[in-house]
Amino acid sequence: SCKVFFAKDPLKIVRAQGQYMFDENGEKYLDCINNVAHVGHCHPHVTKAATKQMELLNTNSRFLHDNLVQYAQRLTATLPEKLSVCYFVNSGSEANDLALRLARQYRGHQDVITLD
């Protein structure tokens, strides 16, 4: 049930820049599926910030660190007051799992309806 996008002629992507990805032959492709639409691949500001953080500490959010608190404060300051709690997760799958758990806890129901 898990299909490869290009089963007959798979792409071998070797690098990316901005909104484009490049294959082993230098062919350029517009990236519409890799969650990069907001800043693109290899954005200088993002790579600089990521490098700075990884030089300091490279771990997930299960441990306390001031940057998590500062980010949560900056983020919630831009939102309505009712949206004042942040949950940091590692992936979309973890975010969906957490949302489902919170909804089940709040409503007291186990059933789920989903679109396929």
C-alpha positions as CSV (number, residue, x, y, z in Angstrom):
1,S,0.0,0.0,0.0
2,C,3.1,2.3,0.0
3,K,3.8,3.3,-3.5
4,V,7.0,4.7,-5.0
5,F,6.2,8.0,-6.9
6,F,8.3,7.1,-9.9
7,A,8.4,3.3,-10.0
8,K,9.1,3.0,-13.8
9,D,11.7,5.7,-14.0
10,P,12.8,6.7,-10.4
11,L,14.5,10.1,-9.8
12,K,17.8,10.2,-8.1
13,I,17.9,13.6,-6.5
14,V,21.4,14.7,-5.5
15,R,21.0,18.3,-4.4
16,A,18.4,21.1,-4.0
17,Q,18.4,24.9,-3.9
18,G,15.4,27.2,-3.2
19,Q,12.3,25.7,-4.7
20,Y,14.2,23.3,-7.0
21,M,15.7,19.9,-6.8
22,F,18.3,18.5,-9.2
23,D,18.8,15.0,-10.4
24,E,22.1,13.2,-11.1
25,N,22.0,14.5,-14.7
26,G,21.5,18.2,-13.6
27,E,17.8,18.2,-14.6
28,K,15.9,20.8,-12.5
29,Y,12.5,19.9,-10.9
30,L,10.1,22.2,-9.1
31,D,9.7,20.7,-5.6
32,C,6.0,20.7,-4.7
33,I,5.9,17.9,-2.2
34,N,8.8,18.1,0.3
35,N,7.4,20.6,2.8
36,V,9.8,23.3,1.7
37,A,7.4,25.8,0.2
38,H,7.8,28.3,3.1
39,V,11.5,28.9,2.7
40,G,12.9,26.5,0.1
41,H,15.9,24.2,0.3
42,C,19.2,25.5,1.6
43,H,17.8,28.9,2.6
44,P,20.9,30.8,4.0
45,H,19.1,32.1,7.1
46,V,17.7,28.6,8.0
47,T,21.0,26.8,7.4
48,K,22.9,29.4,9.4
49,A,20.5,29.1,12.4
50,A,20.5,25.3,12.1
51,T,24.3,25.1,12.1
52,K,24.5,27.5,15.1
53,Q,22.1,25.3,17.0
54,M,23.8,22.0,16.1
55,E,27.1,23.4,17.1
56,L,25.6,24.1,20.6
57,L,23.3,21.1,21.1
58,N,21.7,18.5,18.8
59,T,18.9,16.7,20.6
60,N,15.1,16.5,20.6
61,S,12.7,18.3,22.8
62,R,12.5,15.7,25.6
63,F,15.2,17.6,27.5
64,L,14.8,21.1,28.9
65,H,16.5,23.9,27.1
66,D,16.0,27.7,27.2
67,N,15.6,27.9,23.5
68,L,12.4,25.8,23.7
69,V,10.9,28.2,26.2
70,Q,12.0,31.3,24.3
71,Y,10.6,29.9,21.0
72,A,7.2,29.0,22.7
73,Q,7.0,32.5,24.1
74,R,7.8,34.2,20.8
75,L,5.3,31.9,19.0
76,T,2.4,32.3,21.4
77,A,2.9,36.1,21.5
78,T,1.7,36.1,17.9
79,L,-1.4,34.1,18.6
80,P,-4.8,34.8,20.3
81,E,-4.6,34.4,24.1
82,K,-6.6,31.1,24.0
83,L,-3.8,29.6,22.0
84,S,-1.1,29.8,24.7
85,V,0.2,26.2,25.0
86,C,2.8,24.7,22.7
87,Y,3.5,21.0,22.1
88,F,6.8,20.4,20.3
89,V,6.9,17.2,18.3
90,N,9.4,15.6,15.8
91,S,7.2,15.0,12.8
92,G,3.7,15.3,11.3
93,S,3.0,11.8,12.4
94,E,3.8,12.6,16.0
95,A,1.7,15.8,15.7
96,N,-1.3,13.8,14.4
97,D,-0.8,11.2,17.1
98,L,-0.8,13.8,19.8
99,A,-3.8,15.6,18.4
100,L,-5.7,12.3,18.4
101,R,-4.7,11.6,22.0
102,L,-5.7,15.1,23.2
103,A,-9.1,14.8,21.4
104,R,-9.8,11.4,22.9
105,Q,-8.8,12.6,26.4
106,Y,-10.9,15.7,26.1
107,R,-14.0,14.1,24.6
108,G,-13.8,10.7,26.3
109,H,-14.4,8.9,23.0
110,Q,-12.2,6.4,21.1
111,D,-13.9,6.5,17.7
112,V,-12.3,8.3,14.8
113,I,-13.6,9.3,11.4
114,T,-11.1,9.9,8.7
115,L,-11.0,10.6,5.0
116,D,-9.0,8.3,2.8
